[in-house]
Amino acid sequence: THTADVVFSYNTDDAAGTLTLAPGVNSGMLTITATNDALAESAETFTVDADTLTATTAGAITIAAPQMFTITANDDITVTVAADAARTVTGRAANFTVNLSNASMAAVTVTYDTSGVVTAAGGTAAIPAGQTSAGIAVAVPADAVAEGETGMLAVTLTGVTVAPGGGMAMLGAPAGATMTIIGDNAADRAARVAPATVAVAKGIGKLAAHAIGARLNFTGGNALSIAGHSTASTEAVVAWAVPFLQTGRRPTMEGLLRQFGFAFSVGGGGLNFWGGGDYTSTKGDHDGVTYDGDLSALHFGVDTSWNNGLLGVAISRSGGDTKFTAAGMNSMLETSVASVHPYLTRQFNKTKLWATVGWGVGDADVKEPGALVLATDITVTTAALGITYEHDAPAATIAARLGAFYSRSELDAAESAGRRLPKVTADSLRLNAGAELSRRFAIGLRPFLSLNHRRDSGDGDTGGASDLGGGVEWHSPAATLRLAAAKSVTADGPEEQRLDFTVHKTAGRLSINLNLTADSAGLNTANLLGGEWRF
């Protein structure tokens, strides 16, 4: 028994401290807390060693040997597996991921087997120390599933081992995962990409028609008389279309620059030169394929007066990306096309006829998952025709119009990494029929109502719709203002709505036009020069 304080100085593997025993006290409690971590590991030990002691009374005091203690691990590992996607196609890898409930201090090795459309393709997945997952890639042969059919691939975990020092691991639930395998083939690929090529061809044709229609001062297929614009005089026209109101689109510097246009005449109106840019968005679906893309274009044209009309040609450069999704796979079509578009317009008393055709060639890349790129060539053919008849009655003016727009796109056959794309040919046709009732007042005001029916067929959007619209136009010798809106009232095809605002003011030889269009069915377009041919 000691009669004074006895102070023990001690240390462990990671800490040190002191313990004081008061006179007459022969024992004390030393508390050491083990750190709880998330790493799986084997049982660990630590030692406590009394380095020195100090006592104020004499006596025989000895230091015992270091004491060893064991810490039991509480971080056992559970191993599961999951498919990275719901489906994939033949000829590609089916990807799965092995997951650990928590990381280990040592490497973990998991064994697995496969069944279904791919058998005897088992193996191991190694997960390094400190990591919680590893991938399994099962190669699916191109002939594993017949064309147009589906099969199932299953991966089942069969065992798990942990390197020394890594703790305990066990298989959890789910210990298996499945993925649908689609019999991919050249015909399937062609069917997936066809609607996207339709969107590109329609976009190229529409952009060219919009630009040519602006040059000819057509709006919705009706002639719009704009003060100060005459092919018989030298005139500069500057256009700036503002795309801020476009549905779901933010203005960019490229988009703003593409909205600049010009037009001028030389030789007393013998030749008229013009140019400008435009862009459009394309959205839709066809037979389970959904597509969403953007296309922009630059145009340069020349025309001349011809037999109470105009005869000319435009050259265009178009490019853009169209994403398309089918069978759960996301792909992209990138295109760059140069095209030529002859056009004409002719006035026959109260009837006006206009027409344009187009032909273009360029490059196309079909990009699919797995870094597969099929580089090919694209050919685009377009044609548009319209006729407008106006009858002036004492109380009102009645205008009737008919129009048709046709496009064809062709992708040449291509092959890459053993995957083949046959030649793809896709067509689309839109027919329009409409009427407009208007009345012009002495103050230059002209309110109007319009009804239009359209029908789409081919390899893109299909179905029909009726659009009801209206607006008001004010005209003076110095300026023209036009505000119009339309919305689908019945539709078994894509619904559309739009808002058009045109301002044209003449100051000497300078004309400024503003045209804003917002459509809801993939026809979002900002147009230059305040006019277009509407499809």
Secondary structure, 3 states (H helix, E strand, C coil): CCCCCEEEEEECCCCEEEEEECCCCCCCCCCCCCCCCCCECCCEEEEEEEEEEEECCCCCCCCCCCEEEEECCCCCEEEEEEECCCEEECCCEEEEEEEECCCECCCEEEEEEEEECCCCCCEEEEECCCCCEEEEEEECCCCCCCCCCEEEEEEEEEEEEECCCCCCEEECCCCEEEEEEECCCHHHHHHHHHHHHHHHHHHHHHHHHHHHHHHCCEECCEECCCCCCCCCCCCEEEEECCHHHCCCCCCCHHHHHCCEEEEEEECCCCEEEEEEEEEEEEEEEECCEEEEEEEEEEEEEEEEECCCEEEEEEEEEEEEEEEEEECCEEEEEEEEEEEEEEEEEEEECCEEEEEEEEEEEEEEEEEECCCEEEEEEEEEEEEEEEEEEEEECCCCEEEEEEEEEEEEEEECCEEECCEEECCEEEEEEEEEEEEEEECCCCCCEEEEEEEEEEEEEECCCCEEEEEEEEEEEEECCCEEEEEEEEEEEEECCCCCEEEEEEEEEEECCEEEEEECCCCCCCCCEECCCCCCCCC
